[in-house]
Amino acid sequence: MPLQPDTSPPILLGKDALNEGIPPTGGPAAAGYLLPTMLNRHGLICGATGTGKTVTLRYLVEQLSARGIATLVTDLKGDLSGLAAAGGGSDKVRARLPQFGLDESYFRAFPLTLWGRGGLPMRATPSELGPELIGRMLQLNDNQQGLMQLLFRIADQQGLLLLDWKDLLALIDHADQNRKTLLAEFGTISPASLGAIKRKYLALESQGADTLFGEPALDLTDLIAGNNIHLLDASDMQPAVYGILLLWLLAELYENLQEVGDRELRLVLFFDEAHLLFDDLPKNLCKEVEQIVKLIRSRGVGIFFVTQNPLDIPEDILAQLGNRVQHALRAYTPSEQRAVRAAANSFRANPGIDTATAIGELGVGEALVSCLDENGVPQPVSRLLIHPPASRLAPLDDSERHALLKNDPLKGKYSQKLDRDSAYEQLQQRRAQAPAPAEPAHRPTAKRKPGALEKSFDKMATSFGRQIGRELMRGIMGALSDRKR
């Protein structure tokens, strides 16, 4: 059931670290509280490695689950599966309990669906990702990216379904074997570019990327049902594939969820190592992500970006993140000092805190926090001792993962991969049904040796034709690259 967030209690993020753990005062809108009403205004969790940002993420996800708000958390390091087990094994967490008036009964497990490593496969079809995202996943250059767009046009025109990994590979081979036939309609198809695409494709397959493509593809309604925590363990996923998967998730949620307005919250996304979403992202794609972040709140979706440095997030997107938690940053180099200044300037000033200095002084589990009040206005920055989590910090072992998967209600839907007739099977059937080519009659003829003038003319014509061909292909590829998926 989707939650009306204005009816749920505010989330206490922590206690005043400057006054020996005194809780914030002034009611739910005071500093130190996160209002569920404001979750779809998005957020940012930043901090250097080892400063506590993952523990803060864990605590927030627990609190949302307890309030009936579904979450999807991406985990590139494989640290967070312990959400499914009760805490109590960390001396540091246990030592913090008395500061918040808690005892051992506070520790508990949370409902978790595990995706990725050791869990359910999170799949998409090549058609759903589209040529632009697949091209970025393969790290294609401009010419190769244009050719990938062309391959998808060929598939559309010939009715070839692209549903799994081998379909796209079969399409590449089909285009290579039928370059002369396709020439009249689609222009020259470079065998060198096709070969480069195929090599990159097979290289990703050897790294396990083939498990991303296939059916049944992820059903978005499974993410927004109930208070479940959906954890994507991407610890065995290549960074390029991980970044593309995040882009695809954002686009799918935005395109397929209906508008519900600001008062209904369906899902909160937590993107760990969020810089991988934006690394080398072309300007046009970055603008599309910016637009999605701006408008997806009307679909009942909030987003928290989790990264080490606020400069990892494009400025126009960073400006849309209203709820901010900043753990310690160390500033030894000029670039690190710029990051500290950028982080400090992103907060609403508090006369009692030198924000730039405090960022370098924060201890583990401390953070500078500024959240939106009920009117959407950022609160002055506060220095907080972050609330301890209730779940286990250590990840699940293999036997625990197996038990969790065995009892997951979604297992029956996603565990068995479907293999419908699609491009791979369609092309096999065409080859099997194609008539054998007739053998031409052999008529031996005497070969005439061309004269010097003919050789010169042929050479000039060939050179001219190649130049025209190159210019024509650049025009085609440029037009294709400019088209939106």
C-alpha positions, 0 to 999 in steps of 0.5 A: 500500500502506498503511504500518505507521508504526511501522516507518518512521524518524522525521522530523528536522524540524530542528536546534537553532537555539540551539546552531549547528545541533547535531542533537537528541540522545536518540534518535527520541523527542527533541525535533525529531523527528516520529514517523510513529506519531503522525501520526494524532494530528494537527498544527498549522503556524502562522506569519505570512506569509513566516516559512516555514510553507509551506516546512515543510509542503512538507518534511513532505509530501516526507518522508511521500512518501519513506516511502510515506505518501499525502498530500492537500494543499490549496493556496489560493495555488497555491504548492506544485506545485513538489513535482513538480520537483527543487529547487536554484533557491533560494539560501537553501535551498542555503545551508542544505544544509551545516548538514544535511550535504547536497549538490546530490544531495539535490534531487529531484522527488516523485510528484504528482497535481495537482487543481484549476487546471491539473489533474484536476477534483475533483468531488462531486455535490449529493447528496453535499454535501447541503443543509446544505453547499450552503446554507453555500456559497451563504451562505443565511440561515435561511429560505433554508437551510430552503427548501434542505432542502425542495428536497432533500426534494422531489427525494428524493420525486420520484426526481430525481437531483442529480448536477451543477450544472444539476440543482440549478438545474432543481430550483429552477425546478421548485419555482418553477413548481409551487408551487401543486401542492406546497403541499398536501404541503410548505406554502407555498414563497416565490417570493422565497426561491427567487429569492434562492437562484437568484441566489446560485447563478448568482453562484457559477456565474459564478465557476467553482463549477459545475466542483465539481459533477458526475461522475465524483465523487472516488473516495476509494480513489484518494487512499490508493493508494501514496505519491502526493502529491495536491495540490488547487490551489484558487487560483482557488476562492472562499473559501466554496467552498474551506471547504465542500470541506474540510468535505465531504472530512473528512465523506466520509473519516470516513463511508466509510473503514473503521476500521483502528485506530491502527497503520495510516496511510492518508492525511495531510491538510494543510489550507492556510489552515485558518481558512476551514474554520471562518469563521462555522461554526455551532456544530452544524457545528463540533461535528461537525467536532470529533467527526470530528477526534477519531475519524478517526484510527481510519480511518488518517487524520491531519490537519495544519491550516496557518494564521497564528494558532492562534486561527483553530482552535476551542479544542476542536479545537486541543486535539486537535492533538498535533504543533505547529510554530510559526513567528514571530508579530508582536505589535503590537496587543492581538489579536496579543499574545493570539495570541502568548500562546495559541501560547506556552501551547499548548506544553509548557514548556522551562526553557531557552526563554521561549516567548512571547518566542521566538515574536516573535524567530524568523527565517525558517525557524526554528520552535518545535516540540513533537511527541509521543513514542512514548507520545503525550506532548508533548515540551518545546518546542524552537527549531529551524532547519527542514530544507530541502526537496528540491523546487522552491520555484517553482510549475510553469508552464503547460507543466509542468502540462500535461505532468504532467497528460498523464502522470497515470494518473488522467487517463483516469478523471477528465478526461472529465465524465459527463452521466447522465440526472438531474434536469435531463433527468428534468424536461425529459422530464416537461414534454415528456410532460405533456398540454396543459391544456384551455382553459376555456369562456368564459362572460362574466359580469357582475362584481359590485362587493363591498360595504364590509363584504365588503372589510373581511372579505376584508382581515382574512381575508387578513391572518390567513391570512398570519400563520398561514402565516408561523408555519407556515413558521417551524415547518417551517423550524425543524424542517428546519434541526434535522435532520441531513443 
